[in-house]
Amino acid sequence: MIVRIDVGGIDDLTDWARLRAMLWPDDDATSHRSDLGQFLARPESAIGLLARDSKGTALGFAEAVLRADYVNGCDTSPVAFLEGLFVIEASRRLGVGRGLIEAVEAWARSKGCRELASDALIDNTAAHAVHAKLDFAETERVVYFRKLLEDAPALS
Ligand SMILES: CC(C)(COP(=O)(O)OP(=O)(O)OC[C@H]1O[C@@H](n2cnc3c(N)ncnc32)[C@H](O)[C@@H]1OP(=O)(O)O)[C@@H](O)C(=O)NCCC(=O)NCCS
């Protein structure tokens, strides 16, 4: 299968938002479309890549950002961070995901990065396997916590 990978832009918003809603279904395509507007407003530090077949059908996407804060397991800064990687089910296991990651790596290198980082939920073992196949090394496992802070009682 011939796959084209291009930097996502305004013309890709409909397809891109639809793919995003498949990966992150807590938000619908309309909400993702609005988020993408903000994403596209920072081209110096964020990139989206769209994979399409020879007919132009969108097959998947990858998003990455530059992170200057500490990134678990990394030694350099800024780090390129893979925020999302998705390929539609019918096109999986054909190398599309690998192609998207290679394009993210090329962008990260062009930004002077020496590390590309990523994360996956602890029970998403398929994602762990894909990361390993794509030459990512596991660094750390973390558990996030939060505590809701109620309004403090007024001091007397
Ligand atoms: C993860 C995902 C993007 C992979 O896309 P893909 O186009 O199928 O990936 P590729 O065909 O390029 O495969 C890349 C490598 O991972 C391997 N791989 C792909 N899916 C795999 C799976 N479910 N389990 C184990 N290995 C897998 C492939 O065999 C390949 O390795 P190889 O080249 O050594 O054979 C796709 O399965 C997906 O969208 N999953 C749901 C979303 C998700 O979990 N995203 C985050 C994952 S990092």
The ligand as an ORCA input file, in Angstrom:
! r2SCAN-3c Opt
* xyz 0 1
  C      -0.542      1.459     17.790
  C      -0.942      1.670     16.338
  C      -0.854      3.127     15.994
  C       0.027      0.880     15.441
  O      -0.229      1.230     14.091
  P       0.148      0.229     12.910
  O       0.032      0.977     11.637
  O      -0.593     -1.030     13.040
  O       1.698     -0.048     13.229
  P       2.758     -0.709     12.241
  O       2.078     -1.618     11.274
  O       3.631      0.358     11.692
  O       3.579     -1.596     13.263
  C       4.748     -1.122     13.903
  C       5.382     -2.311     14.629
  O       4.554     -2.669     15.745
  C       4.111     -4.007     15.617
  N       2.718     -4.043     16.072
  C       1.665     -3.356     15.574
  N       0.561     -3.605     16.290
  C       0.929     -4.458     17.259
  C       0.222     -5.077     18.319
  N      -1.095     -4.871     18.532
  N       0.901     -5.917     19.145
  C       2.230     -6.131     18.963
  N       2.964     -5.558     17.964
  C       2.310     -4.738     17.127
  C       4.226     -4.334     14.154
  O       4.408     -5.723     13.941
  C       5.458     -3.530     13.755
  O       6.664     -4.184     14.096
  P       7.592     -4.857     12.954
  O       7.789     -3.763     11.918
  O       8.820     -5.223     13.688
  O       6.784     -5.997     12.421
  C      -2.384      1.137     16.092
  O      -2.460     -0.221     16.486
  C      -3.429      1.923     16.856
  O      -3.886      2.950     16.377
  N      -3.814      1.432     18.059
  C      -4.830      2.103     18.862
  C      -4.335      3.412     19.425
  C      -3.144      3.250     20.357
  O      -3.064      2.345     21.177
  N      -2.207      4.217     20.217
  C      -1.031      4.295     21.035
  C      -0.084      3.237     20.742
  S       1.613      3.655     20.745
*
